[in-house]
Amino acid sequence: MKQVNKHIDKHGVGHVTLRPEDDQDMWHLYNLIQQGDLVRGPAVRRVQSVSATGSTDSQRVRLNLTLQVSSVLFSAGDGEGAAASNDPSSSSTATSTASLHISGRVTSENPHVRMGAHHTLDVETNRDIRIEKDPVSGSQHVWDSVSLGVVEQSIVPGRGAEVAAVVCGEGQAVFCLLSEHMTVIANRLKVNVPRKASGSQHDAGLNKFYSAVYDGITRHVPYQTPELKAIVVASPGWVRDAVVDYVQAEATKRGNKALATALRTKLVKVHVNSPHVHSLMEVLKNPQIAAQLNETKFAREGMALDKFFKMLGSDELRAWYGPDHVSFAVDRAAVGTLLISDELFRASDPGLRKKYVAMVEAVQQKGGEAVIFSSMHESGQRIAQPTHRNRRDSDISSRRRGRRSRGGSVQW
């Protein structure tokens, strides 16, 4: 994401103009834009004109519109066949497949669109989007510490996929790209492998599967980009070993030196219990992966959540969840680590959002740590279900200080 300009006063009123470049930037915009905000961006509108003879003509016109937001819809696009770029100089690790749609009523005068008309902006990469938060203009929100933090995180250069994971079983594989704020499913692969009793047909099916995995890695894994820290091949049983042996041999056979080097320096084989996407949590817990990724945001999220669950099992009085218990702990400066989902900051009720923002600021001001989980990662989805005893309120957690303190982990 590029920040084109920014003007925000001390009260949090003002605007920021941003230029999204990839899927992760679309996710950041989704977390920034709220109901009532004024958003200005490029749009395509079909305009009808009537000639002097009474005939009508319809044409599509590209123009800039300002909307007062009524709803925002984000779709990750779950990468059905999206191809990753292996150009080291590329700032994006994959073709943008996410979509962001901003609906609202037009608030600025335009020769082609009347004031108050309803329109939906389809946000495009490399097109400027201006977001204004001003209560005077009708927005119920201002630029608080959380939203400003999202802006600062989004404009850090060089944020590509840090881990590529191929989670596979016999005849099936899922290609995932893990970046700081998102887990993108780049592709799903399924190949029919006959039973072993079929003999040569079974071997032929396996070879077809291994070849498809090789093609998937060359197409969906950005193995030449410097941001990529690890290429993980995970599976139950023996599948990962067979896949790795085939891919390494095939890279050498085809003379793909870049892939062969990446496999030699970045490859990690991990055992998981099932060949499905949720096994990524097992991957991140692997000591070898944790050592390589200890500075990344999603690794810190995974470790914090793991500590919470361990504390919940071993010392329940120090691990609390639920809005009332967390607020109680925060008010008494008893929270060492607060775990909270970014979904809470998308609340349409400004009072509710202010409550969550104040909670994060209070913990940080009193020396605690606030970990904001991305709901686009597996850990962010798990934080919504910390325990079977409370499935309704589960997006916020905190571990409390002190050996004998009464609280510690909460989820809302």
Salt bridges, closest charged atoms under 4 A:
GLU21 OE2 - LYS2 NZ 3.92
ASP25 OD1 - ARG159 NH2 2.73
ASP37 OD2 - LYS133 NZ 2.50
ASP122 OD1 - HIS101 ND1 2.60
GLU124 OE2 - ARG62 NH2 3.82
GLU124 OE1 - ARG127 NE 3.36
ASP128 OD1 - ARG19 NE 2.58
GLU132 OE1 - ARG130 NH1 3.22
ASP144 OD2 - ARG353 NE 2.82
GLU152 OE2 - LYS6 NZ 3.50
GLU162 OE2 - LYS229 NZ 3.55
GLU180 OE2 - HIS181 NE2 3.90
ASP215 OD1 - ARG254 NH1 3.78
ASP241 OD1 - LYS269 NZ 3.03
GLU250 OE2 - ARG254 NE 2.81
GLU301 OE2 - LYS297 NZ 2.34
ASP306 OD1 - LYS285 NZ 3.57
ASP306 OD2 - LYS310 NZ 3.56
ASP315 OD2 - ARG318 NH1 3.85
ASP315 OD2 - ARG403 NH1 3.99
GLU316 OE2 - ARG389 NH1 2.70
ASP342 OD1 - ARG346 NH1 3.68
ASP393 OD2 - ARG392 NH2 2.95
